[in-house]
């Protein structure tokens, strides 16, 4: 960061988009796996906060996950890292500094889901669609990022941006797990 400050124009904002996924049951994860997954999110965000605690940034954005908000038992360390970032965002806002977290669903034409499906044929997108997550394009993500900048101002009510669910029309079929959360009750409609 010191080199960037010496050689580049003034830094207007920072984002931590760290992502290390090693799905598994917590009891089965090794200490090495836990450290590998947590360091980029926790230490990375703490480092950025320390570096920019006295800088009036236009934005300080952390990338979380819609799955952290609605629950996904198979990625406990990833979600713990995201929860830490959510708390650090709130701490920055209480100090009067810009901060927000983007909890979004699947980004399909760039990023982890696109790369995984393209490189390994894993079909993560199909698996994620089971929970009726909206496929976000790169352009959609630009809007999410802009909303994160706007919500990051400490005078807003929250620094959290959540995007990525489709409206669920209940016609008696099995419900995705997120439909039971009061936070998303406005996204559920009952068919007459």
Secondary structure, 3 states (H helix, E strand, C coil): CHHHHHHCCCCCEEEECCCCCCCECHHHCCHHHHHHHHHHHHHHHHHHHHHCCCCCCCEEEEECCHHHHHCCCCEHHHHHHHHHHHHHHHHHHHCCCCCEEEEECCECCCCHHHHHHHHHCCCHHHHHHCCCECCECHHHHHHHHHHHHHHCCCCCCCCEEEECECCEEECCCCCCHHHHCHHHHHHEEECC
